[in-house]
């Protein structure tokens, strides 16, 4: 079945079938595609360790130099790749047993990356349960960016100015997303986390910043040190946002009263990114977003083969399956956000409406 890029973000399902997901799941299980892939994750961990060693060595050798900003950018990429691994652990895709995955996910997210594992788990689980559903998916809730027209219409002041132009401003604003992720996860732990969650994760996050920031501010001049942290956070934010944005933005929005079967709900709201193994490493497996949503605990190496089965199954049951290139997906996201942002404009901001007396 040919790829079908989605540009108009339909709000209602293209079809209303209520077929069962069990047959597809049974086929995937029989093919062994739900088994763990320990060798891949060991190799992945070794590669990340080598990368960290190279970054630390470069930091030491460069010393007092503005070239340290290249190392800072490298750390932004490194933390994002670690976050991808933490994301897979949170879905219990790395180890066979849940507690081992939870411990790995918490260590990677809170200590290595500096983001609350519990906050991420809670938010991300809600997203997986109801992707792109109004009032249920936290990933389309109103923020600096509005993903729904009703939210865009409520924008005021500076936020309104941003909203009207939000498609074009989306990627520049991602430079602040790294700082936002750190802040929101810690704030959530402090205000909403249980006592146990705070006692476990806040010390890990504090240890992250102590281990990371101490050598930066101890061995670099103050100006370079601040620039180092700024570049690292900006690269981290852009990389994270640019990896997650293509997955659902610009796809179907589901109204609260619309009921969909599991397969339709996950496939119609998700978009895959073509590109093979290179894209699989670059986007941490998020390029197979449809398969990831259907089988969230699937190990990354099995997603490509699963894609073939899922595409054929969707073609057989007339379920639109969307896949684009990475650049095409960014174009769709920008166009969608700009279209949503138009709802924030005053009627007299549009010359066509004035001419028509609207």
N, C-alpha and C positions, 0 to 999 in steps of 0.2 A: 504494500500500500504506500503510495507516495506521501512524503511529508506534507503536512498541512499547517503552515504558519498561521497563527491567530493574530489578527490586527485589530479587530473590533471589540474584543473582550465581551462577548455576549453574556447577558446576565442570566439567561435561562438555558437549561440543557438542550442540546441539539436533538436528542432523542429521549424518550421516556421509558426505555426498557428497564426491567428489573430482574436481569438475569443473575445467576448465582456466580459467586467468586470461587466457590469450592473446587470446581473442576480445574481451573487454572492453577490454584494453589497446590492441588494434588499432583499435577503434572510437574510443576517446579520442584516439589519435594522428591518425586520419583527420579528426577534427573540429577539429584544430589546437589542442587544449587543452593540449598539452605545449610549446607555444611560449613564449618569454620574454615578459615584460610590462614592458619597460623604462620606458615612460612612467609606469606606476603607481609604480614604485620611485623614479623621479626625483621625482615629486610627493610621495611619502612622505618622502623624504630632505629635501626643501625644507620640508615641514611640521614635521619634527622639528627642523630648524635654526632655524626661526622660533620654535618652542616653547622651545628652549634660549636663544635671544636674549631672549625675554620673561622667562624665569626669572632670568637673570643681571641684566637691567635691574631687575626687581622686588627682587632681593637688594640691589643697590646703592642703590636709592631708599628702601627700608625702613630700612636701617641698623640701629641698636641698638634692636630691637623684637621682642617676642614674636610679632608677626605674621609673623616670618620662618619660623615653623613651617608656615605655609601654603605658602611657597616650598619648604620641605623636603619636604612632601607632594607638591608638583608635581614635584620632582626624582625622587621615588620612582616616580611614574607615567611620567616621561620615560625613566628607565633601563629600566623594564620594556618600554616600546614599542621602545626600541633593542634590547633583548634579543630581542624578537620578530623584528626585522629580521635580527639576527645568527643566529637560529635558521633563518630561511629561507636565508640565505647558506650556512650549514653544510650544508644539504640541496642546495646548488647550484641554487637556484630563481631567483636574481636575474640572474646572467650566464650566457652560453652556455658559457663555459670554466671548468673546475674551479679552476685556480689563482687566477683573479680572484675567484671566490666565497670561496675559502679566505682570501685576503688581506683581503677585506672582513669576513668573519666573525671573523677574529682581531683586526682593528682594533676592531670594534664591541664584541666580547665582552671582550677583555682591557683595551683602553685606555679605551673609553667607559664600559663597565659595571663593569669590575674583576673579571671572572670568567674563568677559564682556558678558552680556546677548545678546546684539546686535551682537557682533562678532560671538557668537555661533549660533544664529538664522540664520544669513546670510550664514555661512559656512554649517550648517546642512541642511538648506533648499535646497541648491545646491546639496548636497549629495542625499537627498531623491528624487529629481527630476530625477537624472541620476546616480544611484548607479553603481560603477565599470565601468563607461564609460570614455574612454580616452579623456582627454581634457575638461571634464565636471564635474567630481567628484573630489572635493578638497581633499577627503580622500585618493586618490591614487596619488596625486601630489608628485613630488620629494621632499624629505626632507633628514634627516640623513639616513633614511631607504628608499630604492627604491622598489616600488611595481610593476614597469614595467621594462622589460628588456632593453628598449631603454634608460631609465634613469640610469640603472645600468651601461651601457656601457660608459656613460659620466662621471662616478665617477673618481675623481683624488685624489692623496695624501692620507691623513688619511681617508677621506670618502671612497675611493676605498678599503682601507684595511678593513674598517668596512663592506662595501657592500659585499665583498667576503664571509664574515662570518656572515652576518646579521641575518640569521635564528637563530643561536646559541646566538647571542648578543642581540636579540630583547627584551627579558624580562629583562636582566640587564640594557639595555638602557632606559627601562621604568621608572627606578628610577629617571631619569631626566625629565620625561614627566610632572610632576606636575609643576616644575619651568617653563618649556616651555609653558604650558597652560597659566599661569599667565602673562608671558612676552608677548606672541603673542597677547593675547586679549587686553592688555593695549596698545601695540604698534599699533594695528589695530585701536583702538579708537582714538589715537593721530593723526595718519597719514591719516585715511580714514573715521573716524566717522564724523557725522554732528555736528554742534555746540551744538544742543540740546542733542544729544547722549552723547557727552563729558561732558556737564554740569550735566547730570543726573547720569551717570554711574561712572565716575572717582571719584567723592566724595564718592559714595557707596563703591567702591573698596578700596579707601584710608581709609575709616572708618573700613572696614574689617580688614586690616592689623594693624590699630591702636588698635582695640579692642583685636585682637589676639596676636600681638607681644609685646605690652606694659607689660602685666603681666609676660610673658615668660622671658623677659630681665630685668624686674624690680625685680622679686623674685627668679630667678635662677642664679647661678654662670654663668659667660660668656661662659665657655666651655660646660656646660650642656645645656645652652640656645641655642647655635648654633647647638648642636647635636639634641636637641628637634625639632627644625625647619627642620633640614635635614631629620630626620626620618619621620616626618609628611609629608613632600613633597614627599619623596621616596615612602611611602605607598600609598599616594594619587595617584601618577603617575602610580604605578604598578597596583593598583586596577582599575583605570579608563581604562588603556590600556588593561588589561586582560579581562575587561568586554566588550569592544567594538571590540577588534581584532577578536574574533571568528565569528562575524556576517557576514563578507564579504570577508575577506582575504582568498585567495585560491579558491574563487568561480569564475564564468565565468567573463572574461574581455570583455567588449563590445567596438568594434571599432566605431569611429565617424560616419561612413557611414551606420552602421547597425540600422535598424528600428525594434523595438519590440513593441507589444501591451503592455498596462500597466501591466496586470497580469504577462505575461512572463518576462517582464523587472524586476519586483520586486522579483518574486519567484526564477528565475534562478540565480540571483546574491546574494541571501541571504541564510543564514544557521541558522536553529534553534538548540537550545541546550536542550537536554532532562534533566529531573530532577524534574519536578513538581513544587509545591509551594515553596519548599526550594530554588530551583534555581531561581524562580521568584523574591524572595526577594534578594538573593545574587547578581543577575545581574540586578535588577531594571526593570524587564520586558523585557530586551533586549534578553532574551533567546527565546522569541517568535518573532524573528526578521522578519520573513516572514509576519506574521499577522500585526506586527507593521508597516511595510512598506506599506502593502495594506490598512490599516486603521490607519494612524498615530495619529488620535485624539481619538482613542479608550482607555477607562480607563483600567488600568492594570488587574483588576479582570476578565474582559471579554475575555482576550486573550486566555486563555486555552480552553474555549468552542469554540471560533472562530477557533482555530487550528484544531479541529475535522472536522469542516465544510470545511475549506480550503483544508485540506489533501484529503478529499473525492472528492471535486471539481477538484483538480489537477489530481487525479487518473483517474477520468472520462474523462478528456480532455488531458491525456498523457503529463502533465507538470511535469517534475522531481521536487520532493519536497525533500529537503535535511535536515536531522536532525542527529546530532551525540551527543555523550557525550561531556562534557567540555574538558576532557583530550584528547579525539580524535581530537577535534577541534584545540587544541594547537599543536598537532603533525602535523596536516595538515598545519597550519599557518607556523610552523618552516620549514617544508619541502618545502613549496611554496616559502618562502623568500630565502632559500638557493638556490633553483633552479633559481630564478630570479638573485640572486647575482652572479651566475656563469658567467653571461654575462659581469661582470666587470673584469674577469680574462684575463690575456694575454694568447695568444695561447700556448706559451712555458711554461706556468704554469702547463699545463696538460701533464703528462708523456705519456698518451695514444696517444695524438696528435703528440708528438715528435716522438714516435716509428713508427707512421703511416706516418710520413713525412708531417704532416699538419702544 
